[in-house]
């Protein structure tokens, strides 16, 4: 195991529980067995009652001059590039998943409403149980990077890889349609459906159908499967990932409804990953069972040689390279995490800054949408200063606003209330994956900015907390002046029409609705206007950005 923990990190690291567990609700078990029965069960019933159906592969038409023959070099290259990136995406996605190891179909993520969980722990109802306490961590053989609270680094790998995965897919699709290779994947007759079922019955009942030479033909089930992977799984993975973005959800509220809601999108994203894993396992097994060396010659060496082992050796070399890269990725994660953070910021920070970060939140949710349960996160403040303020109901609290402003101020809660109150009902998006809808009431940040009059050189607003980060030190985060001026950006002293509870950030909690939750500082102590986020802390834009390699821009 490679580590670069400081002594302070070692001393304050949250103990992690590696026990894994798969807990399914009864209705999930019922759905699972129903799917198995409607596929495998019905196939066996047909076989036992009516016998084996005709093998449609016997009647495959002869290859004509218009049909694709063989696999061109670009297809072979795209296939293996896709394999390499998909492995990285799945492994990093698993590490992201177990940071909140529960999946829901509802928006509120109340305890015990998940349809599946990957932790043996049930959320206790007799104590405050934070989302970080609920996180698991994976062995690096399975997850990337593996070990400790790694969602920041896992997101680095995930979002570094995704743009190149999509680019590879786009090139592949374009090349399909500028050549005749599209005929391999796209069915031209509805007969593909009953023919695929017949082939499925053969496989399921262990009666191998005639295997056509894949260099020239796929059987019906193969063609339908490849079509589904390329034209259904990949777009659904992309769209469900987009539906989890706070910037997109808070601007285009209709978009997550394509999947039911934001949590539905997260669940479907997971199920798509499961489908990819199942496809890879079955695909590799069938490649091996139907002539491994010849099939590898097809997809590696682009020939139909039946005696050469060049493709087999080439494929093994590619797989070994992918495995070795996994070791290198683990080393990079713990020895060069800043390089990963910089790379991810250069790619996605730039892309997000040019598009989704420009989106302005719009009001949508109503009082009846408010979630009955809202996860708690972050370490409660411990300083005597905050404790004494709590004892006095924050009557002595003063928010200090300073830095590059013409009019530095110190405002009590009463002073801020006199400036006016904005109220929003919004969905909170945690980086760990849970969501919750709540009403927030407080001072519009645009009014505060109007009051203090920032200098032209001020581009960044720093929010300091009474609380501390995971590894100690004052918790803070930064926002661009532009994001602070967006609609629904407020300093909230009210949650769900009541005084903001201590555990949710009293006396003030920041709300900037196009960002993930870690950017919304709780227990706000002071605010400072500066020229750049690089002037604060370690220079990465926030406490989690400094210590856990989170994103500076948290739009998705």
VMD Tcl script that draws the C-alpha trace (Angstrom):
set ca {
  {0.00 0.00 0.00}
  {1.37 3.40 -0.97}
  {0.56 6.25 1.41}
  {1.61 9.84 1.87}
  {-0.28 10.58 5.08}
  {1.23 13.17 7.36}
  {1.46 12.39 11.06}
  {-1.49 14.71 11.67}
  {-3.53 12.83 9.09}
  {-2.60 9.53 10.69}
  {-3.67 10.79 14.11}
  {-6.98 12.23 12.96}
  {-7.93 9.80 10.21}
  {-11.48 8.46 10.62}
  {-11.32 4.72 11.35}
  {-12.67 2.88 8.33}
  {-14.72 -0.31 8.39}
  {-13.99 -2.50 5.37}
  {-16.76 -5.03 5.91}
  {-18.85 -5.29 2.77}
  {-22.45 -6.37 2.69}
  {-25.24 -6.42 0.14}
  {-28.62 -5.69 1.64}
  {-31.65 -5.82 -0.65}
  {-35.18 -4.84 0.23}
  {-37.87 -7.54 -0.26}
  {-39.32 -5.77 -3.29}
  {-35.84 -5.70 -4.83}
  {-35.44 -9.45 -4.31}
  {-38.88 -9.92 -5.89}
  {-37.91 -7.82 -8.92}
  {-34.62 -9.73 -9.23}
  {-36.29 -13.15 -9.18}
  {-39.00 -11.92 -11.55}
  {-36.35 -10.90 -14.09}
  {-34.60 -14.28 -13.72}
  {-37.89 -16.14 -14.15}
  {-38.96 -14.12 -17.20}
  {-35.64 -14.87 -18.90}
  {-33.91 -18.03 -17.72}
  {-37.06 -19.62 -16.24}
  {-39.22 -19.09 -19.31}
  {-36.39 -20.30 -21.57}
  {-36.19 -23.57 -19.64}
  {-39.96 -23.98 -19.61}
  {-40.03 -23.55 -23.39}
  {-37.21 -26.07 -23.79}
  {-38.79 -28.67 -21.49}
  {-42.32 -28.31 -22.85}
  {-41.83 -27.51 -26.55}
  {-38.26 -28.61 -27.17}
  {-35.34 -26.65 -28.57}
  {-36.35 -23.92 -31.08}
  {-34.81 -23.80 -34.52}
  {-31.35 -22.24 -34.63}
  {-31.72 -19.05 -36.76}
  {-27.95 -19.03 -37.40}
  {-28.42 -21.90 -39.83}
  {-30.27 -19.55 -42.17}
  {-27.88 -16.59 -42.07}
  {-27.67 -15.12 -45.60}
  {-24.39 -15.37 -47.48}
  {-22.00 -12.43 -47.27}
  {-22.31 -10.07 -50.23}
  {-20.01 -7.38 -51.56}
  {-22.04 -4.76 -49.67}
  {-21.60 -6.48 -46.31}
  {-18.72 -5.69 -43.92}
  {-15.88 -8.19 -43.91}
  {-13.39 -8.28 -41.11}
  {-12.48 -5.63 -38.57}
  {-10.62 -2.52 -39.79}
  {-7.75 -1.16 -37.69}
  {-9.80 1.75 -36.32}
  {-12.45 -0.65 -34.99}
  {-9.84 -2.85 -33.28}
  {-8.14 0.19 -31.76}
  {-11.42 1.70 -30.57}
  {-12.46 -1.65 -29.03}
  {-9.34 -1.87 -26.85}
  {-9.27 1.83 -25.97}
  {-12.88 1.44 -24.86}
  {-11.95 -1.59 -22.74}
  {-9.10 0.29 -21.06}
  {-11.18 3.37 -20.21}
  {-14.21 1.32 -19.14}
  {-12.14 -0.56 -16.55}
  {-10.94 2.76 -15.08}
  {-14.46 4.18 -15.05}
  {-15.94 1.12 -13.33}
  {-13.22 0.92 -10.66}
  {-13.31 4.64 -9.84}
  {-17.11 4.59 -9.95}
  {-17.16 1.85 -7.33}
  {-14.99 3.98 -5.03}
  {-17.39 6.90 -5.50}
  {-20.39 4.65 -4.82}
  {-19.17 3.30 -1.48}
  {-18.62 6.81 -0.12}
  {-22.39 6.73 0.31}
  {-23.04 2.98 0.02}
  {-26.80 3.22 -0.44}
  {-29.01 3.57 -3.50}
  {-32.52 5.02 -3.53}
  {-35.44 5.68 -5.82}
  {-36.65 8.65 -3.71}
  {-35.19 12.17 -3.61}
  {-34.99 12.47 0.18}
  {-32.68 9.52 0.98}
  {-34.29 8.93 4.36}
  {-32.75 6.18 6.45}
  {-33.99 2.69 5.66}
  {-35.52 3.75 2.32}
  {-32.65 2.55 0.16}
  {-33.40 -0.32 -2.23}
  {-29.88 -1.69 -1.83}
  {-27.02 -0.97 0.55}
  {-23.39 -2.06 0.58}
  {-22.78 -1.71 4.29}
  {-23.84 -3.89 7.23}
  {-24.64 -0.76 9.22}
  {-28.20 0.45 9.55}
  {-28.40 4.17 10.22}
  {-28.97 4.50 14.00}
  {-31.95 6.56 15.13}
  {-30.61 7.27 18.61}
  {-27.58 9.41 17.64}
  {-26.36 11.83 15.01}
  {-24.91 9.68 12.25}
  {-22.99 11.65 9.63}
  {-22.67 10.71 5.98}
  {-18.89 10.51 6.31}
  {-19.23 8.02 9.15}
  {-21.42 5.95 6.85}
  {-18.76 5.78 4.11}
  {-16.98 2.53 3.28}
  {-13.70 2.05 1.50}
  {-12.58 -0.56 -1.00}
  {-9.50 -2.67 -1.46}
  {-7.49 -1.14 -4.36}
  {-7.77 -4.42 -6.27}
  {-11.43 -3.52 -6.80}
  {-11.70 0.24 -6.36}
  {-9.60 3.06 -7.75}
  {-7.75 4.38 -5.82}
  {-8.91 2.29 -2.83}
  {-8.31 2.88 0.89}
  {-9.35 5.78 3.17}
  {-11.93 8.48 2.36}
  {-11.02 8.66 -1.34}
  {-14.01 10.17 -3.12}
  {-11.94 13.17 -4.23}
  {-9.28 11.06 -5.93}
  {-11.88 8.61 -7.25}
  {-13.68 11.53 -8.90}
  {-10.35 12.68 -10.38}
  {-9.91 9.32 -12.10}
  {-13.57 9.11 -13.10}
  {-13.75 12.56 -14.66}
  {-10.29 12.41 -16.26}
  {-11.38 9.21 -18.01}
  {-14.97 10.02 -18.99}
  {-14.21 12.72 -21.64}
  {-11.80 10.38 -23.45}
  {-14.25 7.48 -23.19}
  {-16.92 9.67 -24.80}
  {-14.50 10.95 -27.46}
  {-13.52 7.39 -28.34}
  {-17.20 6.49 -28.58}
  {-17.97 9.44 -30.83}
  {-15.11 8.55 -33.20}
  {-16.32 4.94 -33.22}
  {-19.91 5.93 -34.09}
  {-18.77 8.29 -36.84}
  {-16.55 5.63 -38.39}
  {-19.37 3.09 -38.22}
  {-21.55 5.26 -40.41}
  {-18.93 6.42 -42.88}
  {-18.13 2.77 -43.57}
  {-20.39 -0.26 -43.93}
  {-19.47 -1.51 -40.44}
  {-22.79 -0.17 -39.11}
  {-24.43 -3.25 -40.61}
  {-22.69 -5.41 -37.98}
  {-24.46 -3.65 -35.12}
  {-27.72 -2.14 -36.31}
  {-30.59 -4.58 -36.93}
  {-32.52 -4.04 -40.16}
  {-35.45 -6.34 -39.34}
  {-37.69 -6.91 -36.33}
  {-36.94 -10.62 -36.75}
  {-33.85 -9.90 -34.68}
  {-36.02 -10.05 -31.52}
  {-37.53 -13.55 -31.89}
  {-34.28 -14.84 -33.39}
  {-32.33 -13.51 -30.40}
  {-34.72 -15.28 -28.05}
  {-34.20 -18.57 -29.88}
  {-30.42 -18.23 -29.57}
  {-30.83 -17.29 -25.91}
  {-32.82 -20.47 -25.27}
  {-29.98 -22.49 -26.81}
  {-27.34 -20.86 -24.61}
  {-29.44 -20.95 -21.43}
  {-30.22 -24.65 -21.74}
  {-26.57 -25.47 -22.53}
  {-27.27 -26.37 -26.14}
  {-24.67 -24.38 -28.04}
  {-26.10 -22.95 -31.27}
  {-24.13 -22.96 -34.48}
  {-21.50 -20.26 -34.06}
  {-21.10 -18.16 -37.20}
  {-17.67 -16.82 -38.03}
  {-17.69 -13.40 -36.35}
  {-15.28 -12.10 -38.97}
  {-18.27 -12.03 -41.33}
  {-21.46 -12.53 -39.30}
  {-22.85 -12.24 -35.76}
  {-25.73 -14.35 -34.60}
  {-28.93 -12.51 -33.70}
  {-28.26 -12.37 -29.96}
  {-24.72 -11.11 -30.47}
  {-25.88 -8.35 -32.79}
  {-28.67 -7.26 -30.46}
  {-26.29 -7.32 -27.46}
  {-23.64 -5.23 -29.20}
  {-26.29 -2.80 -30.41}
  {-27.58 -2.45 -26.85}
  {-24.13 -1.83 -25.39}
  {-23.22 0.83 -27.97}
  {-26.54 2.59 -28.57}
  {-28.38 2.09 -25.27}
  {-26.00 1.54 -22.34}
  {-23.49 4.22 -23.32}
  {-26.08 7.02 -23.86}
  {-27.97 6.06 -20.69}
  {-24.71 6.12 -18.71}
  {-23.91 9.59 -20.05}
  {-27.40 11.03 -19.53}
  {-27.84 9.56 -16.03}
  {-24.45 10.98 -15.06}
  {-25.51 14.41 -16.29}
  {-28.78 14.14 -14.34}
  {-26.77 13.96 -11.09}
  {-25.26 17.41 -11.65}
  {-26.53 20.08 -9.21}
  {-26.02 22.78 -11.85}
  {-28.13 20.88 -14.39}
  {-30.78 19.72 -11.91}
  {-31.29 23.18 -10.46}
  {-31.60 24.78 -13.92}
  {-33.38 22.06 -15.92}
  {-35.60 20.37 -13.35}
  {-37.21 18.23 -16.06}
  {-33.96 16.50 -16.94}
  {-33.57 14.18 -13.89}
  {-37.25 13.26 -14.34}
  {-36.13 11.22 -17.34}
  {-34.96 8.76 -14.67}
  {-37.67 9.47 -12.11}
  {-35.50 11.88 -10.11}
  {-31.89 12.53 -9.24}
  {-31.58 9.41 -7.07}
  {-33.24 7.38 -9.80}
  {-30.47 8.59 -12.12}
  {-27.84 7.47 -9.58}
  {-29.45 4.04 -9.28}
  {-29.74 3.63 -13.05}
  {-26.11 4.76 -13.43}
  {-25.19 1.90 -11.08}
  {-27.37 -0.61 -12.95}
  {-25.76 0.41 -16.24}
  {-22.37 -0.30 -14.65}
  {-23.66 -3.72 -13.60}
  {-24.81 -4.35 -17.16}
  {-21.35 -3.44 -18.48}
  {-19.70 -5.82 -16.00}
  {-22.10 -8.63 -16.93}
  {-21.51 -8.01 -20.62}
  {-17.72 -8.05 -20.21}
  {-17.81 -11.34 -18.28}
  {-20.17 -13.07 -20.74}
  {-18.41 -11.58 -23.77}
  {-14.96 -12.76 -22.67}
  {-16.33 -16.20 -21.74}
  {-17.93 -16.63 -25.17}
  {-14.81 -15.39 -26.97}
  {-12.82 -18.05 -25.13}
  {-15.41 -20.79 -25.66}
  {-15.81 -20.28 -29.42}
  {-12.18 -20.23 -30.51}
  {-10.07 -17.92 -28.39}
  {-7.02 -17.61 -30.65}
  {-9.07 -17.08 -33.83}
  {-11.38 -14.53 -32.17}
  {-8.40 -12.61 -30.80}
  {-6.91 -12.53 -34.29}
  {-10.16 -10.91 -35.42}
  {-10.16 -8.06 -32.90}
  {-6.41 -7.56 -32.41}
  {-4.65 -8.52 -35.64}
  {-7.64 -7.81 -37.93}
  {-7.38 -11.14 -39.75}
  {-9.16 -14.50 -39.84}
  {-6.04 -16.63 -39.40}
  {-6.91 -19.94 -37.74}
  {-3.37 -21.03 -36.83}
  {-1.62 -17.79 -35.80}
  {-1.36 -16.76 -32.14}
  {-0.43 -13.14 -32.87}
  {-3.83 -11.83 -31.85}
  {-3.86 -13.92 -28.67}
  {-0.45 -12.63 -27.61}
  {-1.43 -9.07 -28.51}
  {-4.66 -9.30 -26.51}
  {-2.86 -10.73 -23.48}
  {-0.34 -7.88 -23.74}
  {-3.15 -5.29 -23.75}
  {-4.81 -6.90 -20.72}
  {-1.48 -7.04 -18.86}
  {-0.90 -3.36 -19.70}
  {-4.33 -2.52 -18.24}
  {-3.48 -4.45 -15.06}
  {-0.06 -2.79 -14.75}
  {-1.67 0.60 -15.29}
  {-3.92 -0.22 -12.33}
  {-0.83 -0.53 -10.13}
  {0.57 2.70 -11.58}
  {-2.76 4.44 -10.97}
  {-2.68 3.37 -7.31}
  {0.87 4.69 -7.00}
  {-0.08 7.98 -8.65}
  {-3.10 8.32 -6.37}
  {-0.99 8.29 -3.21}
  {2.36 9.61 -4.42}
  {1.23 12.24 -6.93}
  {-2.36 13.16 -5.94}
  {-1.83 16.83 -6.75}
  {-0.91 15.92 -10.31}
  {-4.22 14.10 -10.65}
  {-6.08 17.03 -9.12}
  {-4.39 19.48 -11.52}
  {-5.08 17.23 -14.51}
  {-8.74 16.80 -13.65}
  {-9.13 20.54 -13.07}
  {-7.44 21.33 -16.39}
  {-9.83 19.03 -18.25}
  {-13.16 19.21 -16.47}
  {-12.72 22.44 -14.55}
  {-12.18 24.14 -17.89}
  {-15.11 22.35 -19.56}
  {-17.53 22.95 -16.68}
  {-16.47 26.59 -16.43}
  {-17.39 27.10 -20.08}
  {-20.82 25.44 -19.90}
  {-22.73 24.15 -16.87}
  {-21.17 26.58 -14.39}
  {-22.85 29.38 -16.33}
  {-26.32 27.94 -15.68}
  {-28.50 29.91 -13.28}
  {-30.68 28.00 -10.80}
  {-34.44 28.33 -11.14}
  {-37.08 27.83 -8.45}
  {-39.12 24.69 -8.76}
  {-39.72 22.80 -5.52}
  {-42.70 23.43 -3.24}
  {-43.28 23.06 0.48}
  {-44.75 19.59 0.05}
  {-41.50 18.45 -1.61}
  {-39.41 19.03 1.54}
  {-37.63 15.86 2.65}
  {-38.60 14.47 6.05}
  {-34.97 13.42 6.60}
  {-31.81 15.38 5.85}
  {-28.41 13.77 6.33}
  {-25.95 15.46 8.68}
  {-22.36 15.92 7.59}
  {-19.19 17.59 8.80}
  {-17.50 17.79 12.20}
  {-19.42 19.85 14.74}
  {-17.46 22.92 15.90}
  {-15.56 22.50 19.13}
  {-14.13 25.99 19.91}
  {-15.29 27.66 23.10}
  {-16.22 30.71 21.02}
  {-18.89 28.77 19.14}
  {-20.10 26.89 22.23}
  {-20.57 30.16 24.11}
  {-22.54 31.59 21.17}
  {-24.79 28.53 21.21}
  {-25.50 29.02 24.92}
  {-26.60 32.58 24.21}
  {-28.71 31.67 21.13}
  {-26.17 33.50 18.95}
  {-27.30 36.89 20.25}
  {-23.63 37.97 20.46}
  {-22.74 36.57 17.05}
  {-21.16 38.96 14.56}
  {-20.42 38.06 10.96}
  {-17.20 39.81 9.96}
  {-16.95 40.68 6.24}
  {-13.55 42.00 5.20}
  {-10.84 41.87 2.56}
  {-10.96 43.72 -0.73}
  {-14.10 45.72 0.02}
  {-14.84 49.42 0.38}
  {-17.15 48.89 3.32}
  {-16.03 46.13 5.73}
  {-18.79 45.29 8.18}
  {-19.66 43.23 11.23}
  {-23.28 42.11 11.20}
  {-25.37 40.44 13.86}
  {-28.18 38.09 12.88}
  {-30.60 40.90 13.67}
  {-28.69 43.25 11.38}
  {-28.88 40.75 8.54}
  {-32.58 40.16 9.06}
  {-33.19 43.89 8.67}
  {-31.54 43.71 5.24}
  {-34.29 41.35 4.10}
  {-34.88 37.64 3.79}
  {-34.85 35.45 0.70}
  {-36.47 32.01 0.83}
  {-35.70 29.09 -1.44}
  {-36.72 25.43 -1.51}
  {-33.89 23.55 -3.18}
  {-32.30 20.14 -3.55}
  {-29.00 19.66 -1.75}
  {-26.49 17.49 -3.64}
  {-23.75 15.93 -1.52}
  {-20.54 14.84 -3.25}
  {-21.06 11.46 -1.60}
  {-24.30 10.91 -3.51}
  {-27.20 11.59 -1.15}
  {-29.71 14.38 -1.70}
  {-32.35 16.16 0.32}
  {-34.86 18.93 -0.31}
  {-35.13 21.73 2.24}
  {-36.34 25.30 2.63}
  {-33.65 27.85 3.35}
  {-34.26 31.40 4.51}
  {-31.59 34.04 4.86}
  {-29.69 36.96 3.42}
  {-29.14 37.08 -0.30}
  {-25.39 37.20 -0.94}
  {-26.00 39.70 -3.72}
  {-27.39 42.12 -1.10}
  {-24.34 41.57 1.08}
  {-22.09 42.23 -1.91}
  {-24.03 45.40 -2.66}
  {-23.50 46.49 0.94}
  {-19.74 45.89 1.20}
  {-18.86 47.00 -2.37}
  {-15.97 44.70 -3.43}
  {-12.97 46.18 -5.21}
  {-12.70 45.44 -8.97}
  {-9.75 43.13 -8.23}
  {-11.85 40.89 -5.96}
  {-12.88 37.75 -7.89}
  {-13.20 35.23 -5.06}
  {-15.23 35.07 -1.85}
  {-13.86 33.01 1.05}
  {-16.23 31.61 3.68}
  {-14.62 30.56 6.96}
  {-16.27 28.18 9.42}
  {-16.20 27.71 13.18}
  {-15.77 24.02 12.33}
  {-12.69 22.15 11.21}
  {-11.81 19.85 8.32}
  {-11.55 16.07 8.39}
  {-7.83 16.26 9.14}
  {-8.00 19.34 11.37}
  {-7.54 23.01 10.61}
  {-10.19 25.67 10.00}
  {-12.77 24.61 7.45}
  {-13.25 27.08 4.63}
  {-14.28 27.14 1.01}
  {-14.23 29.65 -1.82}
  {-16.64 30.69 -4.54}
  {-16.27 32.90 -7.55}
  {-17.99 36.25 -7.24}
  {-20.11 35.24 -10.24}
  {-21.50 32.13 -8.48}
  {-22.25 34.15 -5.35}
  {-24.35 36.52 -7.45}
  {-26.41 33.72 -9.00}
  {-30.06 33.35 -7.96}
  {-30.75 31.45 -4.74}
  {-27.26 32.08 -3.31}
  {-27.89 33.00 0.32}
  {-26.54 32.91 3.86}
  {-29.25 30.88 5.58}
  {-30.26 31.29 9.22}
  {-33.45 29.31 8.66}
  {-34.09 25.71 7.59}
  {-37.58 24.37 6.92}
  {-39.19 27.53 8.37}
  {-37.42 27.16 11.71}
  {-34.19 28.49 13.16}
  {-31.24 26.70 11.55}
  {-30.33 23.72 13.80}
  {-26.84 23.54 15.26}
  {-26.09 20.24 13.51}
  {-26.97 21.77 10.12}
  {-24.77 24.83 10.45}
  {-26.07 27.44 12.92}
  {-25.80 30.38 13.04}
  {-25.33 30.66 9.25}
  {-25.03 28.16 6.44}
  {-24.00 29.06 2.93}
  {-26.20 28.03 0.01}
  {-24.89 28.24 -3.59}
  {-27.24 25.95 -5.45}
  {-25.25 25.15 -8.59}
  {-22.52 23.51 -6.47}
  {-22.10 20.30 -4.48}
  {-22.68 20.35 -0.73}
  {-19.09 20.58 0.51}
  {-18.90 24.05 -1.05}
  {-21.78 25.21 1.18}
  {-19.90 26.07 4.33}
  {-21.71 25.46 7.63}
  {-21.23 27.39 10.89}
  {-20.06 30.45 8.95}
  {-17.74 32.61 11.08}
  {-16.45 35.21 8.63}
  {-16.21 36.17 4.98}
  {-13.27 37.59 3.07}
  {-13.03 38.98 -0.47}
  {-9.72 38.17 -2.19}
  {-8.13 38.32 -5.64}
  {-7.73 34.57 -6.03}
  {-8.47 31.31 -4.23}
  {-4.76 30.53 -4.55}
  {-4.09 33.05 -1.77}
  {-5.96 31.02 0.85}
  {-5.02 27.81 2.66}
  {-2.91 25.54 0.47}
  {-4.16 27.37 -2.59}
  {-6.65 24.88 -4.03}
  {-9.88 26.66 -3.13}
  {-11.12 24.99 0.03}
  {-10.32 22.70 2.95}
  {-11.55 19.58 1.13}
  {-9.78 20.73 -2.02}
  {-6.57 21.16 0.00}
  {-6.68 17.91 1.96}
  {-8.91 15.52 0.03}
  {-8.31 16.65 -3.57}
  {-11.90 17.70 -4.24}
  {-12.85 19.85 -7.24}
  {-12.63 23.64 -7.12}
  {-15.72 23.79 -9.36}
  {-18.33 21.37 -8.03}
  {-21.05 21.57 -10.69}
  {-21.38 17.78 -11.06}
}
mol new
graphics top color blue
foreach p $ca { graphics top sphere $p radius 0.5 }
foreach p [lrange $ca 0 end-1] q [lrange $ca 1 end] { graphics top cylinder $p $q radius 0.2 }
display resetview
